[in-house]
Amino acid sequence: MPIRQMLKDTYALDPDRVVQLTAAFEDALQKMGSVKRDDPAALAVARHIIELAKQGETDTARLSDGAIARLAASGT
């Protein structure tokens, strides 16, 4: 499931913010060497990015890196 669908289902955002979170998601997947959007790790990264955004993070690189760090820490 692409992050855009998750955002639509869980989080009301302006279009620019959706673009930013999608960019963070794509960046994280690239850093992980993964391109499969339906992989459980990709879905976990998307959830982590959404959670970080809800906590107020606005920097695309910090969203990406933070999601990867959370994924590594959680083991999911």
Secondary structure, 3 states (H helix, E strand, C coil): CCHHHHHHHHCCCCHHHHHHHHHHHHHHHHHHCCCCCCCHHHHHHHHHHHHHHHCCCCCHHHHHHHHHHHHHHHCC
